[in-house]
Amino acid sequence: MLREEWKNKLVLDLPGYLYPTAIASVLTASGTLFVLARFDSAQSPLPSALVRIAGMAPPAAVAGFVGAYLWSLYDLVDRFRVLNLPVGAVHVVWFRLLLGPLLGTYAQQLGIFGTNFAPIAIFMIMAFPVADITKWLRDLASQRFSIGGPPPTAPPLWELIQGLTPDVISRLNEVGVSNVAHLANQDPVNLLSRTNLEWRNVLDMMDQAYLVTYVEKNIEKLRIKGIRGSIEGAILWARLHSNDPTTKTDAAALIQSLAIDIGITENGVKNLLQNLWEDPQVDLIWSLWFDRDVTIQSADPPKPNVSTAVAAK
């Protein structure tokens, strides 16, 4: 059950959708009327002055609008399928509807793709996903103006988190979560509202990601011994300080085994586990995960203002 102070964050930002939806609707209606006037001026409801302007529109401009419209339609339907429509996606729709005709006019006038091939080229460009267009424009600018590409970055390490699919990774990238470290430090409720992923999946991904930021590829060695995420690591630290001698002995033996697997000292493993136990982000993920509180019997003083649980996830 979510803590009360986080529930208000789940309210849908309806006013934020109003402006981009209105702009996209106006551009769609206007563009459609101009396209119809371009090919059938006699039946157009537009004033004669606007009909003449529409008749002078370059074919590439018309192709750019049509390509942008078809892509936007496909994108909205696909987002409806997974119930994922952030405000930014609606802004992209109106921007694309505006960019298509402008890019088509510019390309036709300058003869970038040739007079005959320009409409086909612009249609294909505007019908591509935004990420592909951005990469194409960046590569084109780099080749023409000898501009170096983006600086090398560290790998995102998505492969170290269980349960991630290409679709989930795409939705994370769309909201600015580009690697495991970004994911680990997100606000869980905010991430839920922006991606519309399942709540438990959001918490599970973040729980794994936080441990990956510490151990990276060694996460696979920890998983086979029951430590799949940061919460299990914190629980192990609590068990090491349990009042139950058997629990404490088992925890110490597991820590010794982990030290051998990871290739660090036992003190290093203990320091890692203690950091997980005391980390506020782990506290947040932990307290949002469980429906009820179960007090950990530990020799250490209880952690302030933290809901804890030992039940298996």
C-alpha positions as CSV (number, residue, x, y, z in Angstrom):
1,M,0.0,0.0,0.0
2,L,1.4,3.4,-0.9
3,R,2.3,5.8,1.8
4,E,-0.2,8.7,2.1
5,E,2.4,11.4,1.1
6,W,2.9,9.7,-2.3
7,K,-0.7,9.3,-3.3
8,N,-1.1,12.9,-4.5
9,K,1.6,12.3,-7.2
10,L,-0.6,9.9,-9.1
11,V,-3.1,12.5,-10.1
12,L,-3.2,12.8,-13.9
13,D,-2.0,16.1,-15.2
14,L,-5.0,16.9,-17.4
15,P,-4.2,20.6,-17.9
16,G,-0.8,19.6,-19.3
17,Y,-2.5,17.7,-22.1
18,L,-4.9,20.5,-23.1
19,Y,-2.5,22.8,-24.9
20,P,-0.6,20.3,-27.0
21,T,-3.8,18.5,-27.9
22,A,-5.4,21.8,-29.0
23,I,-2.4,22.7,-31.1
24,A,-2.2,19.3,-32.7
25,S,-5.9,19.3,-33.5
26,V,-5.8,22.8,-35.2
27,L,-2.7,21.8,-37.2
28,T,-4.4,18.5,-38.3
29,A,-7.6,20.2,-39.4
30,S,-5.8,23.0,-41.2
31,G,-3.3,20.7,-42.9
32,T,-6.1,18.3,-44.0
33,L,-8.1,21.2,-45.6
34,F,-5.0,22.5,-47.4
35,V,-4.1,19.0,-48.7
36,L,-7.6,18.6,-50.0
37,A,-7.6,22.0,-51.6
38,R,-4.2,21.2,-53.2
39,F,-5.8,18.3,-55.2
40,D,-9.5,19.3,-55.4
41,S,-9.8,23.0,-55.2
42,A,-13.4,23.0,-56.6
43,Q,-14.8,21.2,-53.6
44,S,-12.7,23.0,-51.0
45,P,-14.5,24.9,-48.2
46,L,-11.6,27.3,-47.9
47,P,-11.7,30.9,-49.2
48,S,-10.4,31.4,-52.7
49,A,-7.2,33.2,-51.5
50,L,-6.3,30.2,-49.3
51,V,-7.1,27.8,-52.1
52,R,-4.6,29.6,-54.3
53,I,-2.0,29.4,-51.6
54,A,-2.7,25.7,-51.2
55,G,-2.3,25.1,-54.9
56,M,1.2,26.6,-54.8
57,A,2.3,24.3,-52.0
58,P,5.3,22.1,-53.1
59,P,4.5,18.4,-53.4
60,A,7.2,17.7,-50.8
61,A,5.4,19.9,-48.3
62,V,2.2,17.9,-48.8
63,A,4.2,14.7,-48.5
64,G,5.8,15.9,-45.3
65,F,2.5,16.7,-43.7
66,V,1.0,13.3,-44.8
67,G,4.0,11.4,-43.5
68,A,3.9,13.3,-40.2
69,Y,0.2,12.6,-39.8
70,L,0.5,8.9,-40.5
71,W,3.4,8.5,-38.1
72,S,1.5,10.4,-35.4
73,L,-1.6,8.3,-35.9
74,Y,0.4,5.1,-35.6
75,D,2.3,6.4,-32.6
76,L,-0.9,7.3,-30.7
77,V,-2.6,3.9,-31.5
78,D,0.5,2.1,-30.3
79,R,0.6,4.1,-27.1
80,F,-3.0,3.4,-26.5
81,R,-2.2,-0.3,-26.8
82,V,0.2,0.0,-23.8
83,L,-1.7,2.9,-22.1
84,N,1.4,5.1,-22.2
85,L,0.8,8.7,-23.4
86,P,3.1,11.2,-21.6
87,V,2.5,14.9,-22.3
88,G,5.8,15.1,-24.2
89,A,4.5,12.6,-26.8
90,V,1.5,14.9,-27.6
91,H,3.9,17.8,-28.0
92,V,5.9,15.7,-30.5
93,V,2.8,15.2,-32.5
94,W,2.1,18.9,-33.2
95,F,5.8,19.7,-33.6
96,R,6.0,16.9,-36.3
97,L,2.9,18.1,-38.1
98,L,4.5,21.6,-38.3
99,L,7.9,20.4,-39.2
100,G,6.8,18.1,-42.0
101,P,5.6,20.8,-44.4
102,L,8.4,23.2,-43.5
103,L,11.0,20.6,-44.1
104,G,9.4,19.6,-47.3
105,T,9.3,23.2,-48.6
106,Y,12.9,23.7,-47.7
107,A,14.1,20.5,-49.3
108,Q,12.1,21.1,-52.5
109,Q,13.3,24.7,-53.0
110,L,17.0,23.8,-52.4
111,G,16.8,20.6,-54.4
112,I,18.4,18.6,-51.6
113,F,16.9,15.3,-52.8
114,G,16.2,16.3,-56.4
115,T,12.9,17.6,-57.7
116,N,11.3,14.3,-58.4
117,F,12.5,12.3,-55.4
118,A,12.0,15.1,-52.8
119,P,8.3,14.2,-51.9
120,I,9.2,10.5,-51.5
121,A,12.3,11.3,-49.3
122,I,10.4,13.8,-47.1
123,F,7.5,11.4,-46.7
124,M,9.8,8.6,-45.6
125,I,11.7,10.9,-43.2
126,M,8.6,12.2,-41.5
127,A,7.1,8.6,-41.2
128,F,10.2,7.4,-39.3
129,P,10.4,7.3,-35.5
130,V,11.8,10.5,-33.9
131,A,14.9,8.8,-32.6
132,D,15.8,7.6,-36.1
133,I,15.3,11.0,-37.6
134,T,17.4,12.6,-34.9
135,K,20.2,10.1,-35.6
136,W,20.0,10.6,-39.3
137,L,20.1,14.4,-39.0
138,R,23.1,14.2,-36.6
139,D,25.0,11.9,-39.0
140,L,24.2,14.0,-42.0
141,A,25.5,17.2,-40.2
142,S,28.6,15.3,-39.0
143,Q,29.4,14.2,-42.6
144,R,28.7,17.5,-44.3
145,F,30.2,19.9,-41.8
146,S,32.9,17.6,-40.3
147,I,31.3,17.8,-36.9
148,G,32.4,15.2,-34.5
149,G,29.9,12.8,-33.1
150,P,28.7,12.8,-29.4
151,P,31.4,12.0,-26.8
152,P,31.5,8.3,-25.8
153,T,29.4,7.4,-22.8
154,A,29.3,4.5,-20.4
155,P,27.1,1.6,-21.4
156,P,23.6,1.7,-19.9
157,L,23.9,-1.9,-18.4
158,W,20.3,-2.7,-19.1
159,E,21.2,-6.3,-19.6
160,L,22.0,-6.6,-15.9
161,I,18.4,-6.1,-14.8
162,Q,16.0,-9.0,-15.1
163,G,12.6,-8.4,-16.8
164,L,13.5,-5.5,-19.1
165,T,12.2,-5.8,-22.6
166,P,12.9,-3.5,-25.6
167,D,9.6,-1.9,-25.2
168,V,10.2,-1.1,-21.5
169,I,13.7,0.2,-22.2
170,S,12.2,2.4,-25.0
171,R,9.6,3.8,-22.5
172,L,12.4,4.5,-20.0
173,N,14.5,6.3,-22.6
174,E,11.5,8.3,-23.6
175,V,11.2,9.9,-20.2
176,G,14.9,10.6,-19.9
177,V,16.0,7.4,-18.0
178,S,19.0,6.4,-20.2
179,N,20.9,4.0,-18.0
180,V,20.8,1.9,-14.8
181,A,22.1,4.7,-12.6
182,H,19.3,7.0,-13.7
183,L,16.8,4.3,-13.0
184,A,18.1,3.6,-9.6
185,N,17.7,7.2,-8.5
186,Q,14.3,8.0,-9.8
187,D,11.3,8.9,-7.8
188,P,9.2,5.7,-8.1
189,V,5.8,7.3,-8.1
190,N,6.9,9.9,-10.6
191,L,8.4,7.2,-12.8
192,L,5.1,5.3,-12.6
193,S,3.1,8.3,-13.7
194,R,5.4,9.1,-16.7
195,T,5.8,5.5,-18.0
196,N,2.5,3.8,-16.9
197,L,4.4,0.6,-16.2
198,E,3.1,-1.8,-13.6
199,W,3.8,-0.5,-10.1
200,R,5.5,-3.7,-8.9
201,N,7.6,-3.7,-12.0
202,V,8.8,-0.2,-11.4
203,L,9.8,-1.0,-7.8
204,D,11.4,-4.3,-8.9
205,M,13.5,-2.6,-11.6
206,M,14.6,0.2,-9.3
207,D,15.4,-2.3,-6.5
208,Q,17.7,-4.3,-8.9
209,A,19.1,-1.1,-10.5
210,Y,20.3,0.2,-7.1
211,L,22.3,-2.9,-6.4
212,V,23.7,-2.9,-9.9
213,T,25.1,0.5,-9.4
214,Y,27.3,-1.0,-6.6
215,V,28.2,-4.4,-8.0
216,E,27.6,-4.1,-11.7
217,K,28.2,-7.6,-13.4
218,N,28.7,-9.2,-10.0
219,I,24.9,-9.0,-9.6
220,E,24.6,-12.4,-11.3
221,K,26.8,-14.0,-8.5
222,L,24.6,-12.4,-5.8
223,R,21.3,-13.6,-7.4
224,I,22.1,-17.3,-7.2
225,K,22.5,-16.8,-3.4
226,G,19.2,-15.0,-2.9
227,I,20.3,-11.4,-3.2
228,R,18.4,-10.1,-6.2
229,G,18.2,-6.4,-5.3
230,S,19.1,-3.7,-2.7
231,I,16.3,-4.7,-0.3
232,E,17.7,-8.3,0.0
233,G,21.1,-6.8,0.7
234,A,19.7,-4.6,3.4
235,I,17.9,-7.6,4.9
236,L,21.1,-9.5,5.0
237,W,22.7,-6.7,7.0
238,A,19.8,-6.8,9.5
239,R,20.1,-10.6,9.9
240,L,23.8,-10.2,10.6
241,H,22.8,-8.1,13.6
242,S,19.9,-10.3,14.6
243,N,19.4,-11.5,18.2
244,D,18.8,-15.0,16.9
245,P,22.3,-16.8,17.0
246,T,21.4,-19.1,14.1
247,T,20.2,-16.3,11.9
248,K,23.3,-14.3,12.7
249,T,25.7,-17.3,12.0
250,D,24.0,-18.0,8.7
251,A,24.3,-14.4,7.6
252,A,28.0,-14.3,8.5
253,A,28.6,-17.4,6.5
254,L,26.8,-16.0,3.5
255,I,28.8,-12.8,3.7
256,Q,32.0,-14.8,3.7
257,S,30.8,-16.6,0.7
258,L,29.9,-13.4,-1.1
259,A,33.3,-11.9,-0.4
260,I,34.9,-14.8,-2.2
261,D,32.5,-14.6,-5.2
262,I,32.9,-10.9,-5.6
263,G,36.6,-10.9,-4.9
264,I,36.7,-8.4,-2.1
265,T,37.2,-8.6,1.7
266,E,34.4,-9.5,4.1
267,N,34.6,-5.9,5.5
268,G,34.0,-4.6,2.0
269,V,30.8,-6.8,1.7
270,K,29.7,-5.6,5.1
271,N,30.2,-2.0,4.2
272,L,28.2,-2.5,1.0
273,L,25.3,-4.1,3.0
274,Q,25.4,-1.4,5.7
275,N,25.2,1.3,3.0
276,L,22.2,-0.4,1.5
277,W,20.6,-0.6,5.0
278,E,21.1,3.1,5.7
279,D,20.5,4.5,2.2
280,P,17.3,6.7,2.0
281,Q,16.6,5.6,-1.6
282,V,16.5,1.9,-0.6
283,D,14.3,2.9,2.4
284,L,11.9,4.6,-0.1
285,I,11.7,1.6,-2.5
286,W,11.4,-0.8,0.5
287,S,8.6,1.1,2.2
288,L,6.6,1.4,-1.0
289,W,6.9,-2.3,-1.8
290,F,5.2,-4.0,1.1
291,D,1.6,-3.8,2.2
292,R,2.3,-4.2,5.9
293,D,5.2,-3.5,8.3
294,V,7.1,-6.3,9.9
295,T,9.7,-5.2,12.5
296,I,13.2,-6.6,12.1
297,Q,14.6,-7.8,15.4
298,S,18.1,-6.4,15.3
299,A,20.7,-5.6,17.9
300,D,21.1,-2.2,16.2
301,P,18.7,0.7,17.1
302,P,15.7,0.9,14.8
303,K,16.0,3.1,11.7
304,P,14.0,6.4,12.1
305,N,10.9,6.9,10.0
306,V,11.4,3.8,7.9
307,S,8.9,1.0,7.3
308,T,10.7,-2.2,7.1
309,A,9.8,-5.8,6.1
310,V,11.4,-9.1,5.9
311,A,8.7,-11.0,4.0
312,A,9.8,-12.3,0.6
313,K,8.9,-10.1,-2.3
